[in-house]
Amino acid sequence: MIAGHLVVRNGYYNIVLSYTDSKGKRRQPWIKTDLKEKGNKKAAQELLMEYRRTFVPPAEDVLPDQINSNMLFSDFLVAWLDIIKSSVETTTYASYAAMVKQSIVPHFEKTKITVKNLSPMDLQTYYNKCLKTVSSNTVIHRHRLIHKALKYLVQLDIIPSNPSDKVIPPKRTKYVAEYYNQEDLMKLFEVIKGHPMELLIKMTAFYGLRRSEVVGLKWKAIDFEANTLTIKHIVTAVNLDGKRTLVKADRAKTKSSLRTMPLIGDIKEELLALKEQQALNRKLCGNSYIHDNDEYVFVDAMGKLFKPDLVTANFRQILKSNDLKVIRFHDLRHSCATLLFANEVPMKLIQEWLGHSDIGTTANIYSHVDFRSKLMSASVITGALGTSKDQEDVEDKKKGRKQTPK
């Protein structure tokens, strides 16, 4: 219970509460009452006790031990963000903060629903509203965040059960990746010759790298003698406290993302040439050169790191300017996988090349391009159960004979 006492001013009782905010600073909000000093002492004391029991500090001032069932659900979520901030990755926190502040809180602020009164129907109503403007996958992400936050309340015995357990989230929409085929990639490589992002784009397509992985590539991750390339550092851009912030970390998306790959001959030559060019740029620019990013492979002529957002914007501009099919930068990764499938590389090897945590992820994303297995099944079933003409066609395909047009 929050501390507090009564103060008389101008003949009326005032309630003064006292608590310590999340930064350790003492706060003393004053609450005016309509109770005159004369004859209302008992009523004022009862009102003070009521305020001490029910007062909820602003969300940004809430400490873990001040969270209670009477606070607004929207205020609790803001306070919960501060509580979990130090226990999750910066990128994860930024994602949580965006969902809470941009969507969940604005909705529940209007409802004025408290923690103890939050019902499954309240959550279902929110999800149904979201589905009118965003994908089911986005709603699933918001549902998982809400479930995690409410689970924290259950663990503290503030609420008896998690209302989100009784809500049925929408069905996940299966993602079908866009991609370039071999011909598309060759056209792309032709138009980017001489562009500052040429090698960055090539390496993304050759190795199926994530944007964070290629932007975060460091020179020390490349062994020119052993001819290996190791993915172990990432650079991402997130919205943090109202600012676009770069997050640099010696880790990858998952444990499987930490991988060592062979250094392809052409790529090796271009990397060595880039290394020499950067050394020359440092000499030519002198004191104007930015040395903060010397360890990174992809910097501009002045030493500035290629920022993730700029990479995406420039890639899109390259495609539009050259009348190429517009795909996302991340779709270069999908193009790499598709090309491997087309050349009959086993699923397991593609999984390892891309750095997926399990083969199911690879299969789910790229099942739509794994058509050769379906053709094989069709041939088997046709050969066994098809008409005589179907069986002749199967034999022709096996022997490589040209079929007579109908």
Contacts in CASP RR format, 6 or more apart in sequence:
PFRMAT RR
TARGET T0000
AUTHOR 0000-0000-0000
METHOD contacts of the structure
MODEL  1
MIAGHLVVRNGYYNIVLSYTDSKGKRRQPWIKTDLKEKGNKKAAQELLME
YRRTFVPPAEDVLPDQINSNMLFSDFLVAWLDIIKSSVETTTYASYAAMV
KQSIVPHFEKTKITVKNLSPMDLQTYYNKCLKTVSSNTVIHRHRLIHKAL
KYLVQLDIIPSNPSDKVIPPKRTKYVAEYYNQEDLMKLFEVIKGHPMELL
IKMTAFYGLRRSEVVGLKWKAIDFEANTLTIKHIVTAVNLDGKRTLVKAD
RAKTKSSLRTMPLIGDIKEELLALKEQQALNRKLCGNSYIHDNDEYVFVD
AMGKLFKPDLVTANFRQILKSNDLKVIRFHDLRHSCATLLFANEVPMKLI
QEWLGHSDIGTTANIYSHVDFRSKLMSASVITGALGTSKDQEDVEDKKKG
RKQTPK
1 52 0 8 1.000
1 53 0 8 1.000
2 17 0 8 1.000
2 18 0 8 1.000
2 19 0 8 1.000
2 52 0 8 1.000
2 55 0 8 1.000
2 57 0 8 1.000
2 66 0 8 1.000
3 17 0 8 1.000
3 18 0 8 1.000
3 19 0 8 1.000
3 52 0 8 1.000
4 15 0 8 1.000
4 16 0 8 1.000
4 17 0 8 1.000
4 18 0 8 1.000
4 48 0 8 1.000
4 52 0 8 1.000
5 15 0 8 1.000
5 16 0 8 1.000
5 18 0 8 1.000
5 48 0 8 1.000
6 13 0 8 1.000
6 14 0 8 1.000
6 15 0 8 1.000
6 16 0 8 1.000
6 44 0 8 1.000
6 45 0 8 1.000
6 48 0 8 1.000
7 13 0 8 1.000
7 14 0 8 1.000
7 15 0 8 1.000
7 16 0 8 1.000
7 30 0 8 1.000
8 14 0 8 1.000
8 37 0 8 1.000
11 36 0 8 1.000
11 37 0 8 1.000
12 32 0 8 1.000
12 33 0 8 1.000
12 34 0 8 1.000
12 35 0 8 1.000
12 36 0 8 1.000
12 37 0 8 1.000
13 33 0 8 1.000
13 35 0 8 1.000
13 36 0 8 1.000
13 37 0 8 1.000
13 40 0 8 1.000
13 41 0 8 1.000
13 44 0 8 1.000
13 47 0 8 1.000
14 30 0 8 1.000
14 31 0 8 1.000
14 32 0 8 1.000
14 33 0 8 1.000
15 30 0 8 1.000
15 31 0 8 1.000
15 33 0 8 1.000
15 44 0 8 1.000
15 47 0 8 1.000
15 48 0 8 1.000
15 51 0 8 1.000
16 28 0 8 1.000
16 29 0 8 1.000
16 30 0 8 1.000
16 31 0 8 1.000
17 28 0 8 1.000
17 29 0 8 1.000
17 31 0 8 1.000
17 51 0 8 1.000
17 52 0 8 1.000
17 55 0 8 1.000
18 26 0 8 1.000
18 27 0 8 1.000
18 28 0 8 1.000
19 26 0 8 1.000
19 27 0 8 1.000
19 57 0 8 1.000
19 61 0 8 1.000
19 66 0 8 1.000
20 26 0 8 1.000
20 27 0 8 1.000
20 63 0 8 1.000
21 27 0 8 1.000
21 57 0 8 1.000
21 60 0 8 1.000
21 61 0 8 1.000
21 63 0 8 1.000
22 60 0 8 1.000
22 61 0 8 1.000
22 62 0 8 1.000
22 63 0 8 1.000
22 79 0 8 1.000
22 82 0 8 1.000
27 57 0 8 1.000
27 61 0 8 1.000
29 55 0 8 1.000
31 51 0 8 1.000
33 44 0 8 1.000
33 47 0 8 1.000
35 43 0 8 1.000
35 44 0 8 1.000
35 47 0 8 1.000
54 70 0 8 1.000
56 62 0 8 1.000
56 68 0 8 1.000
56 70 0 8 1.000
56 71 0 8 1.000
56 72 0 8 1.000
56 75 0 8 1.000
57 66 0 8 1.000
58 75 0 8 1.000
59 74 0 8 1.000
59 75 0 8 1.000
59 76 0 8 1.000
59 77 0 8 1.000
59 78 0 8 1.000
59 79 0 8 1.000
60 78 0 8 1.000
60 79 0 8 1.000
60 82 0 8 1.000
62 71 0 8 1.000
62 75 0 8 1.000
62 76 0 8 1.000
62 79 0 8 1.000
62 82 0 8 1.000
64 83 0 8 1.000
67 76 0 8 1.000
67 79 0 8 1.000
67 153 0 8 1.000
67 156 0 8 1.000
67 158 0 8 1.000
68 115 0 8 1.000
68 158 0 8 1.000
69 114 0 8 1.000
69 115 0 8 1.000
69 116 0 8 1.000
69 153 0 8 1.000
69 158 0 8 1.000
69 159 0 8 1.000
70 114 0 8 1.000
70 115 0 8 1.000
70 116 0 8 1.000
71 79 0 8 1.000
71 114 0 8 1.000
71 115 0 8 1.000
72 108 0 8 1.000
72 109 0 8 1.000
72 112 0 8 1.000
72 113 0 8 1.000
72 114 0 8 1.000
72 115 0 8 1.000
73 108 0 8 1.000
73 113 0 8 1.000
73 114 0 8 1.000
73 115 0 8 1.000
73 118 0 8 1.000
74 104 0 8 1.000
74 105 0 8 1.000
74 108 0 8 1.000
74 109 0 8 1.000
76 115 0 8 1.000
76 149 0 8 1.000
76 153 0 8 1.000
77 100 0 8 1.000
77 104 0 8 1.000
77 105 0 8 1.000
77 108 0 8 1.000
77 149 0 8 1.000
78 100 0 8 1.000
78 101 0 8 1.000
78 105 0 8 1.000
80 149 0 8 1.000
80 152 0 8 1.000
81 93 0 8 1.000
81 96 0 8 1.000
81 97 0 8 1.000
81 100 0 8 1.000
83 152 0 8 1.000
84 93 0 8 1.000
84 96 0 8 1.000
84 152 0 8 1.000
85 93 0 8 1.000
88 96 0 8 1.000
89 249 0 8 1.000
90 238 0 8 1.000
90 240 0 8 1.000
90 247 0 8 1.000
90 249 0 8 1.000
91 236 0 8 1.000
91 238 0 8 1.000
91 247 0 8 1.000
93 240 0 8 1.000
94 238 0 8 1.000
94 239 0 8 1.000
94 240 0 8 1.000
94 245 0 8 1.000
94 247 0 8 1.000
95 141 0 8 1.000
95 238 0 8 1.000
96 145 0 8 1.000
97 239 0 8 1.000
97 240 0 8 1.000
98 239 0 8 1.000
99 141 0 8 1.000
99 142 0 8 1.000
99 145 0 8 1.000
100 145 0 8 1.000
103 130 0 8 1.000
103 142 0 8 1.000
104 126 0 8 1.000
104 142 0 8 1.000
104 145 0 8 1.000
104 146 0 8 1.000
107 126 0 8 1.000
107 129 0 8 1.000
108 122 0 8 1.000
108 126 0 8 1.000
111 122 0 8 1.000
113 122 0 8 1.000
115 153 0 8 1.000
115 158 0 8 1.000
115 159 0 8 1.000
116 159 0 8 1.000
118 150 0 8 1.000
118 163 0 8 1.000
119 163 0 8 1.000
120 163 0 8 1.000
120 164 0 8 1.000
120 166 0 8 1.000
120 167 0 8 1.000
122 163 0 8 1.000
123 143 0 8 1.000
123 146 0 8 1.000
123 163 0 8 1.000
123 164 0 8 1.000
123 167 0 8 1.000
124 167 0 8 1.000
124 168 0 8 1.000
127 139 0 8 1.000
127 142 0 8 1.000
127 143 0 8 1.000
127 167 0 8 1.000
127 169 0 8 1.000
127 170 0 8 1.000
130 138 0 8 1.000
130 139 0 8 1.000
130 142 0 8 1.000
131 139 0 8 1.000
131 170 0 8 1.000
135 173 0 8 1.000
136 170 0 8 1.000
136 171 0 8 1.000
136 172 0 8 1.000
136 173 0 8 1.000
137 172 0 8 1.000
137 173 0 8 1.000
137 175 0 8 1.000
139 169 0 8 1.000
139 170 0 8 1.000
140 169 0 8 1.000
140 170 0 8 1.000
140 172 0 8 1.000
143 164 0 8 1.000
143 167 0 8 1.000
143 169 0 8 1.000
146 164 0 8 1.000
147 162 0 8 1.000
147 164 0 8 1.000
147 165 0 8 1.000
150 159 0 8 1.000
150 162 0 8 1.000
150 163 0 8 1.000
150 164 0 8 1.000
151 162 0 8 1.000
153 159 0 8 1.000
153 162 0 8 1.000
154 160 0 8 1.000
154 161 0 8 1.000
154 162 0 8 1.000
174 364 0 8 1.000
175 365 0 8 1.000
176 368 0 8 1.000
177 331 0 8 1.000
177 334 0 8 1.000
177 337 0 8 1.000
177 338 0 8 1.000
177 365 0 8 1.000
177 366 0 8 1.000
177 368 0 8 1.000
178 327 0 8 1.000
178 328 0 8 1.000
178 331 0 8 1.000
178 334 0 8 1.000
179 327 0 8 1.000
179 331 0 8 1.000
179 334 0 8 1.000
179 335 0 8 1.000
179 337 0 8 1.000
179 338 0 8 1.000
179 369 0 8 1.000
180 188 0 8 1.000
180 205 0 8 1.000
180 325 0 8 1.000
180 327 0 8 1.000
180 331 0 8 1.000
180 332 0 8 1.000
180 335 0 8 1.000
180 338 0 8 1.000
181 335 0 8 1.000
181 338 0 8 1.000
181 339 0 8 1.000
181 342 0 8 1.000
182 339 0 8 1.000
182 342 0 8 1.000
184 324 0 8 1.000
184 325 0 8 1.000
184 335 0 8 1.000
185 205 0 8 1.000
185 335 0 8 1.000
185 339 0 8 1.000
187 324 0 8 1.000
188 201 0 8 1.000
188 205 0 8 1.000
188 318 0 8 1.000
188 319 0 8 1.000
188 324 0 8 1.000
189 201 0 8 1.000
189 202 0 8 1.000
189 205 0 8 1.000
191 318 0 8 1.000
191 322 0 8 1.000
191 324 0 8 1.000
192 198 0 8 1.000
192 201 0 8 1.000
192 202 0 8 1.000
192 318 0 8 1.000
195 201 0 8 1.000
195 318 0 8 1.000
196 300 0 8 1.000
196 301 0 8 1.000
197 306 0 8 1.000
197 311 0 8 1.000
197 314 0 8 1.000
197 315 0 8 1.000
197 318 0 8 1.000
199 267 0 8 1.000
199 270 0 8 1.000
199 271 0 8 1.000
199 274 0 8 1.000
199 298 0 8 1.000
200 214 0 8 1.000
200 215 0 8 1.000
200 298 0 8 1.000
200 306 0 8 1.000
200 311 0 8 1.000
201 315 0 8 1.000
201 318 0 8 1.000
201 332 0 8 1.000
202 267 0 8 1.000
202 270 0 8 1.000
203 209 0 8 1.000
203 214 0 8 1.000
203 217 0 8 1.000
203 267 0 8 1.000
204 211 0 8 1.000
204 214 0 8 1.000
204 329 0 8 1.000
204 332 0 8 1.000
204 333 0 8 1.000
204 336 0 8 1.000
205 332 0 8 1.000
205 335 0 8 1.000
205 336 0 8 1.000
206 264 0 8 1.000
206 267 0 8 1.000
206 336 0 8 1.000
207 229 0 8 1.000
207 261 0 8 1.000
207 336 0 8 1.000
207 353 0 8 1.000
208 332 0 8 1.000
208 333 0 8 1.000
208 335 0 8 1.000
208 336 0 8 1.000
208 337 0 8 1.000
208 353 0 8 1.000
208 354 0 8 1.000
209 231 0 8 1.000
209 333 0 8 1.000
210 234 0 8 1.000
210 253 0 8 1.000
210 257 0 8 1.000
210 330 0 8 1.000
210 333 0 8 1.000
211 308 0 8 1.000
211 311 0 8 1.000
211 312 0 8 1.000
211 329 0 8 1.000
211 330 0 8 1.000
212 234 0 8 1.000
212 235 0 8 1.000
212 236 0 8 1.000
212 253 0 8 1.000
212 308 0 8 1.000
213 231 0 8 1.000
213 234 0 8 1.000
213 252 0 8 1.000
213 257 0 8 1.000
214 298 0 8 1.000
214 311 0 8 1.000
215 234 0 8 1.000
215 235 0 8 1.000
215 298 0 8 1.000
215 305 0 8 1.000
215 306 0 8 1.000
215 307 0 8 1.000
215 308 0 8 1.000
215 311 0 8 1.000
216 233 0 8 1.000
216 234 0 8 1.000
216 235 0 8 1.000
216 248 0 8 1.000
216 296 0 8 1.000
216 297 0 8 1.000
216 298 0 8 1.000
217 229 0 8 1.000
217 231 0 8 1.000
217 233 0 8 1.000
217 296 0 8 1.000
217 297 0 8 1.000
217 298 0 8 1.000
218 233 0 8 1.000
218 295 0 8 1.000
218 296 0 8 1.000
218 297 0 8 1.000
219 275 0 8 1.000
219 295 0 8 1.000
219 296 0 8 1.000
219 297 0 8 1.000
220 295 0 8 1.000
221 229 0 8 1.000
221 230 0 8 1.000
221 231 0 8 1.000
221 232 0 8 1.000
221 233 0 8 1.000
222 228 0 8 1.000
222 229 0 8 1.000
222 230 0 8 1.000
222 263 0 8 1.000
222 271 0 8 1.000
222 297 0 8 1.000
223 229 0 8 1.000
223 230 0 8 1.000
223 263 0 8 1.000
224 263 0 8 1.000
224 268 0 8 1.000
224 271 0 8 1.000
224 272 0 8 1.000
227 262 0 8 1.000
227 263 0 8 1.000
227 265 0 8 1.000
227 268 0 8 1.000
228 260 0 8 1.000
228 261 0 8 1.000
228 262 0 8 1.000
228 263 0 8 1.000
229 260 0 8 1.000
229 261 0 8 1.000
229 262 0 8 1.000
229 263 0 8 1.000
230 258 0 8 1.000
230 259 0 8 1.000
230 260 0 8 1.000
230 261 0 8 1.000
231 252 0 8 1.000
231 257 0 8 1.000
231 258 0 8 1.000
231 259 0 8 1.000
231 260 0 8 1.000
231 261 0 8 1.000
231 355 0 8 1.000
232 250 0 8 1.000
232 251 0 8 1.000
232 252 0 8 1.000
232 258 0 8 1.000
233 248 0 8 1.000
233 249 0 8 1.000
233 250 0 8 1.000
233 251 0 8 1.000
233 252 0 8 1.000
234 248 0 8 1.000
234 249 0 8 1.000
234 251 0 8 1.000
234 252 0 8 1.000
234 253 0 8 1.000
235 246 0 8 1.000
235 247 0 8 1.000
235 248 0 8 1.000
235 296 0 8 1.000
235 305 0 8 1.000
235 308 0 8 1.000
236 246 0 8 1.000
236 247 0 8 1.000
236 249 0 8 1.000
236 308 0 8 1.000
237 244 0 8 1.000
237 245 0 8 1.000
237 246 0 8 1.000
237 247 0 8 1.000
237 307 0 8 1.000
237 308 0 8 1.000
237 309 0 8 1.000
238 244 0 8 1.000
238 245 0 8 1.000
238 247 0 8 1.000
239 245 0 8 1.000
244 309 0 8 1.000
246 305 0 8 1.000
246 307 0 8 1.000
246 308 0 8 1.000
251 258 0 8 1.000
252 258 0 8 1.000
252 259 0 8 1.000
254 355 0 8 1.000
254 356 0 8 1.000
254 357 0 8 1.000
255 357 0 8 1.000
256 352 0 8 1.000
256 355 0 8 1.000
256 356 0 8 1.000
256 357 0 8 1.000
256 358 0 8 1.000
257 355 0 8 1.000
257 357 0 8 1.000
259 352 0 8 1.000
259 355 0 8 1.000
261 353 0 8 1.000
263 271 0 8 1.000
271 297 0 8 1.000
274 297 0 8 1.000
278 299 0 8 1.000
278 303 0 8 1.000
281 289 0 8 1.000
281 301 0 8 1.000
281 302 0 8 1.000
281 303 0 8 1.000
282 289 0 8 1.000
282 291 0 8 1.000
282 294 0 8 1.000
285 301 0 8 1.000
285 302 0 8 1.000
285 303 0 8 1.000
288 302 0 8 1.000
289 302 0 8 1.000
289 303 0 8 1.000
290 299 0 8 1.000
290 302 0 8 1.000
290 303 0 8 1.000
290 304 0 8 1.000
291 303 0 8 1.000
292 305 0 8 1.000
293 299 0 8 1.000
293 303 0 8 1.000
293 304 0 8 1.000
293 305 0 8 1.000
294 303 0 8 1.000
296 305 0 8 1.000
298 305 0 8 1.000
298 306 0 8 1.000
299 305 0 8 1.000
299 306 0 8 1.000
300 306 0 8 1.000
311 329 0 8 1.000
312 328 0 8 1.000
312 329 0 8 1.000
315 329 0 8 1.000
316 326 0 8 1.000
316 329 0 8 1.000
318 324 0 8 1.000
319 325 0 8 1.000
319 326 0 8 1.000
319 327 0 8 1.000
320 326 0 8 1.000
327 335 0 8 1.000
333 354 0 8 1.000
334 365 0 8 1.000
334 366 0 8 1.000
336 353 0 8 1.000
336 354 0 8 1.000
337 350 0 8 1.000
337 353 0 8 1.000
337 354 0 8 1.000
337 362 0 8 1.000
337 365 0 8 1.000
337 366 0 8 1.000
337 369 0 8 1.000
338 366 0 8 1.000
338 369 0 8 1.000
340 349 0 8 1.000
340 350 0 8 1.000
340 353 0 8 1.000
341 350 0 8 1.000
341 366 0 8 1.000
341 369 0 8 1.000
341 370 0 8 1.000
341 372 0 8 1.000
342 369 0 8 1.000
344 372 0 8 1.000
345 353 0 8 1.000
347 359 0 8 1.000
347 362 0 8 1.000
347 363 0 8 1.000
347 370 0 8 1.000
348 359 0 8 1.000
350 362 0 8 1.000
350 366 0 8 1.000
351 358 0 8 1.000
351 359 0 8 1.000
351 360 0 8 1.000
351 361 0 8 1.000
351 362 0 8 1.000
354 362 0 8 1.000
356 362 0 8 1.000
363 370 0 8 1.000
379 394 0 8 1.000
379 397 0 8 1.000
382 390 0 8 1.000
382 391 0 8 1.000
382 393 0 8 1.000
382 394 0 8 1.000
383 390 0 8 1.000
383 391 0 8 1.000
383 394 0 8 1.000
393 403 0 8 1.000
396 402 0 8 1.000
396 403 0 8 1.000
END
